[in-house]
Amino acid sequence: MTALRHSTTVITGGPGTGKTTIVHRMLQALAPTSPRVALCAPTGKAATRLLAEVGGTSGATWGGTLHRLLGMRPRSASVEYHAGNPLPYDVVVVDETSMVSLELMGLLLDALSERSRLVLLGDPHQLRSVEAGAVLADIEAADDLVTAPGGAVARLLHNYRSNDDINALSDAILAGDADAALAVLEEAATIALIDFAGDIDPAALPTVRRDALAVASATRAAALDGDASSANAALAGHRILCGHREGPFGVTHWGRSVRSWLATQLDGYGFDHRAYPGQPLLIQRNGDLFSNGDTAVVIAGGDGSLSAAVDLPAGPVTVAPALLDDAVDLHAMTIHKSQGSQFELVSVVLPPPGSPLLTRELLYTAVTRARTGLRIYGSREALAAAVETPARRASGLARAL
């Protein structure tokens, strides 16, 4: 196994290709040596998921964000761990490495001891860090590392979660082949390209109404029964993902439109800013219990009270809605926020032609969030432009490798 033969291993692949399964087996194989293990990621949500999926295979496992691992202090350039005070772990696993900036990766490498084993996981084709660098993509593109005997870079290619239509479309996107992508759309039974030019109310579209009402009805029914697990599962049945935050193609506009229409269909749903059973929430700030990107559903109690059931890998955790003062309604979210998540059906709102956000990485990230169905709102021109436009990011790492 590559991860057991090298002190540094990079495992790349899209959602559902088995990256965390490999790490779980690696830690099981190392368990007899009682290694001290750190499981981390650039976001709290990804770190929590990684800990829930592969933690517990070692007697001493720590989990948290990469910033917490390094002991980074807010509004300070100093870190607790560095070359003079290395991390006290035998194995360090970093998930969602595509989101790690060049500077942060440099700090991590500086903090590793000579005895530490480093495992980097991620999808190099996803959206990258908002800061400088494209670390994982540069490493994965270094053929000398990939083809070397017993190479330290392992590429996982087959997605076992998404259906064949979605896999075929994602392959065409990665190949930069717009004609192939459009051909997949014409033939696929579970994918549809729906014309949207930003000139009509999103909730006026029949498919938007049907999908939104289905997930809201199922989520609200479970919430009224006080069933937190079923409510969160229903919420994950469909998600609207937007490239933009504002404007006719953005999260704010689409979320407001869908919520307003649902309020006309479901009694007591979303008329004002008070909490209501079935309300979907997106947490926007890291805290002691929850992470930026976690989702929740407001559920009813037997005494008429309301609580927010936060969806965590180990099971839902309920708190008073007022304690989630940083949460917002989740009737749509950005594609960037969706990284690390998957949903049964995904509706992707493409940026308009000419938008700098209309890139191959954005489209690929959105498409690969879907398991069984996909709707793309936009034009053939916008989709072709996205497929043919890779994001440009120069870090110098590729040349150094």
N, C-alpha and C positions, 0 to 999 in steps of 0.2 A: 504494500500500500504506500502510495507516494507520500502521504502525510506522515507516515511513520519513518520514512527513510531520510527526510530532510528536516533541517532545523527551521527552514522557511518554506511554506507551501502556499500556493495560490490556487484556489478552486473557483472557477468561473462557470456561470451558467444562468439561464433565465429562471423564472419562477417554476417550481415543480420539477426541477431537474435532479434533485437529490443532494444538494449541497449540505444541508443540515443533517441529513441521514448519514453522510460520510463522516462528519464531525462527531456525531453520536457514537458511531462505531470506533472511531479513532480513540475517543476518550475511554470507551469500554476496554479497548486493548491496552491502554496505558494505566488503567485503574489499579492493577496489582502493584505499581510503583508509587501509588498514593501521590500523584502530582498535585501541585497547587495550580488551579486553573482559573483564569480570568476570561469571562465571556462578555464582549462589549460590542458596541455599535455607535455610530455618530448620533443617533437619535434614541431617546428613552424608550419609545415604542418598539423599535427594532431590537434593542437590548433586552427588554422584557420578554419579547417573543423568543429570542434565541435562548435565554435562560430557561424558559418553560419547555422548550423543545428538546434541548440537549443537556440541560443541567441535571445534577443528581447522579451522574455517572462517576463522579469523583467525590472523595470525602471532603475536599476543601475547594468549593466553587464560589467565585465572586461574580456578580453580574451588575452591569451598569453602563453608563455612557462612556465613550472614549475620553471625554473631558474629565469625568469623575475619576476614571482610572489613572490619568496622569496627574490628578490633583491640581487641575487648572483653577485659578481663582478669578472670579468675575472682575472685569475691568482691570486686569493685571496681566502682564506678559510672563510672569513667573509660573513655574510648575513645581509640584512637590517631588516628582520623580524625573530623573535625568541621568546622564552618564555617571555623575558622582554619587547618585542615590538611586540605583536601578530598581525596577519593579520586582517585588518578591514573588514572582510566579514562574512556574516551570512551563506552562502552556498559556499563550495568549491567543484567543480567537476573536477576530474582528469581522462582524457581519456588515452587509451593505457598504462594502469598501468603496464602491463607486461614488459615494457621497463624501468621502474623506478628502480633504484638501491636501495639497502638497505640503503646506506648513505643518498641519496636524500630523501627517504621516512622518514627517521628519522628527517631530517631537517624540512620537511613539518609538521609532527606531533608536533614537538616542537614549531612551529610557529602558530599553530591553537589556537584560544581563546576557553575558556570553552563553549561559546555560539555557536560556529561554527558547522554547519552540514557538514560532509564530505561524498562525494559519489565517490567511486572508480569504474571505468569501465575498462574492458579489457578482453582479451582472454588468460587464463593462459597456454594454449597449444602452443602459438606462441613463436617465438624466444624471448629470454629474454635480459635484459640489458647486454651490453658488460662489465659493471662494476660488482662489487660483488653483489650477492644476486639474489633471485628469489621470490620477495615479493608476487606478486599476486598468483603465483602457490602455495606457502606455505600457504597463507590465504585460498585459495580455497580448499586445501587439508585437512584443519582442520574441520573434520566432526562435532565436537561439535558446531562450529559456524554455519554450514549449517543446522543442524537438530534441533537446539534450537528453542523453541516456538517463532514464528514470526521471525525466524532467520535473522540475519543481512547480510547473504550472500545469494544472489539469483542467481541460475544457469538458464540461458536461453539456450535451447537445439536445437531448430529448426531453421535452416537457410532458410529464405524465399527468398533469392536472387539467390543462386546457384541451378542448376538443380539436379535431383535425383541421377544421376551418380556420380557427384562430391561430394554430401553429403554422399553417400554410401562409397566412397573411403576415405573421411576424417574420417568417423566413424571407418573404419577398421584400419586406421593409428593410431588414438587415442587409439584403443584397443590393439595396438602392434601386430596385427594379419597379418603377411606377406602373409599367404595363402589366407586369405579373401581379402586382397588388390589385389593380383594377379588375383583372381577369378573375382573381379569387373572389372579389366582391360580387361579381356577376354570377358566379357559379355556386357560392356558398349558401347553404340553407339557413345557417345560424348567424349570418352577418348581413347587415343592411347599411347602405349609404343613403342617408336621407337629406335631401337638399335643404340647406338652411343658409340664408344670406344675411341674417341679423335684422331683417326688416319686419318680422312678426313676433308676437308674444310666444315664447317657447311653449307655454301651457296650452296654446291653441293647436299644437301638433298632436294628432291622434295617438301616435306611439308614445309621446311623452306623457300624455294623460293616462294611457293604459298602464304603462310601467310604473309611474309614480303612484297611482291609485292602488295597484296591486300590492306594492311593498308597504305603503302607508296603512292600508287596511289590515294586512297581516300583522304588522308591527303593533298597531293600536289594539287589535283584538288580544294579543298576548299580553300587552301592557295593562289592559283593563283587568285581565285575570291575575295580574301580579307575577307573571311568569317571565323573569328576567332573562333566562337563557334563550327561550323561544323568541322573545322580543328582539334580542340582539341578533339572533340567527336570521330572523325575517328581515331585519334592516340590511344585512349583508347580501340579501338576494338581488339588490340592484343599487347601482351608484352612478350618479351623473358626475363626470369628470371634465373640467374645463382647463384650457391652457391659460386663459386670461383670468384676472381677478375682477376687473371692472369692464363696463361696456356691454354691448348686446351679445357678446360671446363669452362673457365672464361669469364667475361664480355668484357674485352678488345679484346680478340680473336674473340668472336662471333659478337660483335658490328662492328669490322673492316671488318670482312668477309661479313656480311650482307650489310653494307653500300657500299662496293666496288662492290658487285654484282648488287645492285640497281642502281648504277651509270652507269652500262652498259645497263640498261633497260629503264631508264627515263632520257630524255634530261635535262642537266643542274643540275643533282642531285649529289651532294656530291663529285665532283672530287677533290676539294681542300678545304682549311680551310675557305674560304669565306662563308658568310651567303647565303642561297638560299631558295626560296619558298618551303615550305614543310619540311624544316629541323626540326627534333625533338630535343628538348633540355632538359637537366636535370640540374636544379640549385643545386649547391653543397655547398652553404654557406648561413647562415641566414643573413638577412638584414632588413632594415626598412620596405620595401614593400613586399619582398618575403622570402620564407623559404627554407632551405635545403630539397630537395626532391620534390619541386614544378617542374612541367613540363611546356613546352612551345612549340609553333610551330611558325616558321618564316613565315609571310604572306606578300603578295605583296599589295602595295597601288596603287591607280589609277594613280599616277604620276610616277610610276616605283620605288618608294622607298620601302624599306623593314622595317618591324617592327616585334618584337617578342611578340606574344600573350601568356601571362602566364595564365595558367588554374587555376583559383581560384574558390572556392565554390560560391561566389556571382556573378561570371561572369568573362570573360577574361579581363586582363589588358594589354594594349600594351605599349611597350617601345622600344627604339632603341636597336638593337641587341648588340651594343657595350657596353651597360650598364650592360649586363649579362656576364661580362668577366670571371666569375667563372663557367659558364655553359659549359657542354660537350654534344656531340652528344648522343642521346638516341635511339640507335638501340638495346640495351640490358641494363639491370640493375641488381644489386644484389637483392637477395631475401630479404635481410635485409632492403634495401631501399624501398622495395615495401610494407612494413607493413602499414596498414591503407588504402590501395588502392584496387580497384577491376577492372577487365578488362573482356571483353566478352570472349576472347580466350587467354589462357596463354600457353606458351611453357616453360617448366621447364627443365633446363640442370642440371642433377644430378651430384654431385661430383663423382669421380671414387671410386671403392671399396678401402677401406683402408684410405680414407680421413677422418680427424677428424671432418670435417664439415658435414659428412653424418649422420645426426641425424633425429629422428622422428619430432622434432620441426621445423627443416628446411624444411622438406618435407611437413608437415602439413601447415606451413605458405604459402608455394608456391602454394599448391593445392587449398587452400581456397581463393586465389586471383581471381580465375576463376568463372565466372557466368554461361557460357553456353558451353564451350568447353575447353579441356585440352590435351596437347601433352607433354609427358615426354620423354626426350632424355637421354638414358642411358641403363643400362642392368638390367635384372631381379635380378641379384645378388646385384647390387647397390640399387635397390628399396627395396628389402627384408632387406638388412642391415640397411637402413634408418628407416624402420618401426620398426625394432627390437632393435634400439639403442636410448634410451632416453638420452637427455643431462644430465650430472651430475653437479649439482650445490649445494654446501652446504653453508647455511647461518646461521643455528642455529635457524631461526625464526620458522620453523615448530615445533621443539621440544618445544620452548617457548609457542607456541599457544596450 
